[in-house]
Amino acid sequence: MNQNTPQNTTTELKYVIGLIGVLALLWTVTLSWFYFQLEMYFDYRAVSIWLGLLFTTLLLLSFAQKCRLLNLIKPNNTGSSWFLLLCWILIIDTGLLYETGGTINPLTHFLLLPLALGMLILTTQGFIAMAIIAGALYTFISHYYVPLLSLKVASLEAFFAWYLQGSMLVFLGLVLLLAILIFPLKRRLESQTATLNRQKQLALQNETLLSVGSLASASVHQLSTPLNTLYLLKDLLKNEVNTSAGKAQLQTLAEQIDVCRQALNTLRERADQAHQQPNQQIAVSKLLHSLKQEFALLHPKSQLTVVPLTASDPLLKVDASFKLAIMNLLDNAARYSPDAIQIQVTQTDTEILFRICDQGGGVSQETLATLGQQPQSDYHGMGMGVLLSRMIIERFGGRIHFENDTSDTITGLVATVSLPLTTNHEEISKP
């Protein structure tokens, strides 16, 4: 809580305002009970001045919160400002206790409330200094105070009854204030813990992606040499094979070698693009056009239907790896549904949705629950492409969700990729 940021300053100000509000309420209710019900007599003018200072402080801080005036304080001075403010609350509490019996008053425990808040928002040195000041003030009012006089609290038994009732009120006030302080702090800590867990998960996924990328790069170099050797040998073998069956088999071998060389070249180009191109803004229409072209080259016998946006053409802040993630999903769809593949794009206020639909029969509910979370042995090979796609999409703050589509007579799988729009919400008008 000692990081001086505008968000922290606003949160700490809410805590201080809550503390002063509770103190003002409890002091007002208790002193009214002392005066009207128990007929205790004290200098109500002096008490009114101290209460007026407490309410004035509350009003000024509420005004500062509304106008965000505390954000104008230099970050290095924020800690000293909270220290002075909490010491001021201690002084007001001490003034009220001085006029109402000193340490005999059960409300003496209210001196602990600023200390509890100081433990939360001050540095260690600031809290120690504040604790010393609170101890000095407590010592002062234990020796110097204005005695309370009452017509109804004349006996020792009546005095103890009054003290116990006041202590009960103080206890309830402490419980109320701790609830005001602890619950927001608990929610904040839970939110920070969730954020740290997400960052840790993303870091592990990035490490996995780097490992897979390094392995793929090494594999490209290792496979290039034997494939180039086979590519040269196939020309030499043409002169050695004379039968028609042998020539047909040799032609098949040459075609397979070309497919492998093309796949390796594509993998090398994608790796180079991922290393050379940082995150940049790309229009959705341009991304779809590039996906359709690359899909047509890799799957010439498959049919891909693209349903783009019509009203706008928003920008996405991604790199070349995002297109690779979408291509992995399209490749999986092409394996099981080559004649009916569709990618639909829709837009909400904050997200772009890519829906990759096929008619390959879908998957079981058990597989659906873990699809994209771990490699699958019974779906699309080993499922490593789907796992890598999820990791890449989450790098850009996106999500991926799988479901079976049973709206038509033919069942298929739908992969929905949700990606946030760029922060500036720029759009390019469509021609």
N, C-alpha and C positions, 0 to 999 in steps of 0.2 A: 504493500500500500504506500510505499515511499517513493514510487516512481512519479515524478512530477509531470503528468500529462493532463490535458484539458478534461479527459474523461474521468481520471482519478480525482481531479479537483472538484468536479461536479458531484461525484459520489460522496466524497468526504464532506462537502457542504451540506448534502442531504442528511448525513449522520449528525452533524453539528446542529442543524435546524431541528431535527427530531429530538435531540437531547434537550435543547433549550425549551422546545414546546412542551415536552413532558414535565420538565422542572417547573415551568410557569404554571402548568395546570395543577400539579401536585401541591405546590406552595399555596396557590390561591385557594384550592379546596380545603387544605389542612388549616390554614390560618383562619379561614371563614368558620370552620368547625371549632377551632380554639376560641374564637371571639364570641360567636353567637350561641353555640351549644354549651361549651364549658365555662363561658364567661371569664375567660382568661384576659387579663389586661396587660397590654404592652403599648409601646409608643407607636400607634398606628400610622402617624405621619412619617416617621423614619422608615417603618416597614413599607409604607406605600412608595417611598422614594426608591428603595431597593427593588421592589417589584416592578416599578416603572422602568428602571434600568434594564431589568430582565426582559420585559416585553418590548422595550425599544430596541434592544439587541436582536430580538427575534424578528421584528419588523424590518430592520435594516438588512439583516442577512437574507430574508425572504425577497426583499427588493433587489439585493445583489444577485441572488439566484435567478430571478426573472430577467434581469438585464445582463446577466453573465459578466458582471463587473470583476469578479475574482479571476477570470481568465486573463485580465490585463496585468495581473501581478507576475513578475518575473519568476520563472520556475525555481531559481535558487532561493527565492524568498518565501516560497509557499510554506515550507516546513516551519519557519519562524512565525509566519502569520497564524498558523493553526495553534502553535504553542502559546502565543500571546492571547489568542481568543479563548482557549481553554483555561488559561490562568485568570482571565477576566471573569469567566463563569465561576471559577473557584472563589474569587473575591466577592462576587455577588452572593453566592451561597453562604460565605462566611459572614457577610454583613447581616443577612437575614437571621442566621443562627445567633449572632451576637445580640440582636434585639429581642430574641425569643428564647432565652434560657441557656444558650451555649450548648455544651455537650450533653446537658440534661435533656434537651429536646431530642426525641427519637429521629427527627429529620436530619440529625448529624450525618447519617449514612449517605445522604445525598452528595457529600463530598467525594464519595467513591465513583460517582457516575462520570464526571469529567476524566478521572483517572482511567476508567474502563475504556472510554473512547480514545484517550491519549495513547493507550497501549495499542490501539488499532491503527491510528493514523500518524503517530509521531515516530521519529527515530528513537533508537535506544537511549541516546544521550538526552534527547528532549523529554522522554518519559521519565528518566531518572531525575532530571531537574524539576519536572512538574511534581513528582512524588515528594521531593524534599520541600517544595513550597507548600504542598497540601499538608504535610506533617507539621510544618511551622504554623500554618493557619489553625490546624486542629489544636495544637498546643496553646495558641493564643486564646481561643475561645473557651478552652478548659479552665483558664484562670481569669479571664476578663469577659464578662457578659452581663446582660441586664436580666435580673431574675424575673420569672413569670409569677404573677399573682392571680389567684382564682378564688371565687366565692364557693364554687362547687367542688374544687379539689383541695379540700382543707385537711384531710387526714392522710396518713401514709398509705393506707389501703386504697383510697381513691386515687392517690398519685400513681401507684403501681398499675392500677386499672387504666389510667390515662396513658401511661407509658407503653403498656402492652398493646393498646388499641392503635397508638401512633406507630409502633413498630410493625404491626400488621399492615398498616397503610403504606409504610415505607417498603416493606417486602413486596407488596403488590405493585408498587411503582417500579421497583427494580426489575421485577419479572416483565412488566410491560416494556420498559426501555430495552432490556436485553433482547426481547422478541423483535423490537423494531430494528435493532442493530444486527442481530445474528442471522435472521432469515435472509435479508438481502445479501449479506456477506456469504452465506452458504450457497445461494443461487449463483453468486458471482464466481466462487471457487469451483462449483460444479461446471460452470460454463468454461472457465479457464482450463480445467482438467480435460473436458471434452475436446477443446481446441488443441491442447498438447497431444492428446491421443491421436487426433486426426493428423497432426503434423508428423508424429512418429510413424504412423501407418504410411503416409505419403513418402517419408524418407526411406522406409524399408522397400516400398514399391519402386522408388527411383533407383535404389541400389540393385534391385532385381532386374530392372530394365537395363541398367548399365551392364550388368553381368551377361544378360542375354545378348545385348548388342555387341559386347566384346567377343562373345562366343561365336556369334553370327559372322562378325568381321573376320575372325580367325578361320572360320570354316570356308568363307569365300576364297581366301588366299590358298588354303590347303586344297580345295577342289578345283581351282583354276588350272593348276599344272596338269593333273591327269586328264581333265576335259580337253585342254588344248592338245595334249598328246593324242587322245582319241580322235580329235577333229582332224589332225594331220594324217593319222593312220587310215581313216576311212577313204581318203583319196588314193592312197597307195593300194588299198584292198580292191579298188574297182578293177585294177588290171589283173588281179589274181582270181577273181570270181567270174566264171563264165556261164554258169547255169542261170536260168531265169528265176528259180526259187532263191538261189543265193543272192542275186541282185536285188530281189524284193526285200529279203531280210536285211541286206546292207542298206537299202534305202530307208527302211524302218529305223535302223540303228542311227543313220545320219540325222533323221528327223528328231529322234529322242535326244541326241547330243545337242542339237540346236535348241531344243526346249530347255535343256539344263543350262546351256550357255546364256540363253535369254533370261532365265530365272536368276542366275548369279549376277548378271549385269544389272537387272532391275534392283536386286538387293543391294548391290554396291552403290547404285545411284541414290537409292533411298537413304542409305547410311550417310552418304556425302551431303545430301540435302539437309538431313537432321542435324549434322554438325555445323553446317555453314549458315543455316537460316535460323535466326532467333525468332521468338514470338513476334508475329506481325499481324496486322489487321487484313483480313481477306473477306471479300464479299461472298455471301452464300451462293449466289448464282455462279460465280467463278469457280468455287469449290465443287459444286455439282457438275459443272461442265467438265472439269478435270477428272472427276471420278468416273463420269460416263465414258470419257475417252479411254482412260486406262483400263476400265472394266472391259470395254469392247476389244482391246488388244489382248488382254489376258484370257478372256472367255468369248471368243468369236461366235461360238454356237449357242450362247445363252442370250436371253432377252431381258434387258433391264429397262424398266419404266420409271421415269423421274417425274414426280409431281412437285414442282417448285412453288415458292411463294409468288403471289401475284401482285399484292399491293405495295410491297416494299422489298428492299434488298439490304438487310442489315449486315453489319460487320462482325466477324468473329476474330478474337485475338488468340491465334493458334500458330503452330509451326507444321512442318511437313509430316511429323509423326501422327498428327490427328487424322490426316487423310489416310495414312497407313492403317490406323485403327478402324476407320469406316470400311476400307478395302478388305480388311480381314473378315468383317461381318458379311460383306457382299460375297466374298469368296466362299464362305461357309454356306450361304444361301444358294449359291450357284451349284454346289456339289449335290444338293438334295432336291433342288427345284430349278433346273436350268431354264425352263420355259416360262416361269412366272415369278419374277423378282421385281420388287417395287421399293422405291425409296421415296417417302413422303416427307415434306418439310412444312412444319407449322410454327407459328410464333405466338408467344404470350408477352406480357409486359416486361418480363425479365429474362426469358429463356427462348432458345431455339430448340425445337424438337425434331430429331431425325428418326423416322420409323422405317426400319428395313424389314420388309414382309416377304415371306416365301410361302409356298404351298407344298412343303416337304413332309407333311404329316405331323409336325410338332415333336415334342419330347414328353417323357413321363414327368409326373409331378415331382418325383424324387430328384431327377436330373435338373428340372427347372429351378428347384430351390437352391442348388449349388452351382448353377451354370454361371461362369465368369468369376467364381470365387476360387476355384481350383481346377486343375486339368481334369478332363473327363475322358474315360476310357471307352465309352460307348456312344460318343457323339462327336462327329466331325473330327475324326482322327483322335489325337490326344487332347484336343481342346485348348492347346497352348495359345493359339491365336486369339481366342475369345478372352482368355485370362490377360494377355498382353493388351488387348484392346481396352479392357476395363481399367487397367493401370494407367494407360496413356490418357484416357478420357478424364479420369479423376485428377490427373496432373493439372488440367485446365479448369478445375472446379466443377466438372460435369458429373453426370451419373448415367448408369446404364441399367435397363430393366428388361427382363425377358418374360414373355407370356405367350400362351398358345392362343391362336386366333381360330375360333370355331364359328365365326359369323356366317361363313359360306358353307357350302356342302363339303368343301375340301379343307382339311385342317392344315394349318401352317404355323410357323414360329414368327413372332414379332419381337424385334430388338429395338427398344426405344432409347435413344441417346439424347439426354438433356444437357445443353450447354448454355452457360450464362452469356448474355449479350455483353459487348464492350461497355465500359463505364460511361463513356461519353454518348452512347446511344446514337452514333452517327448512322445515317442511312444514305444509300445511293439510289436515286430514282431510276427506275427501270425504263429502258428506251421504249 
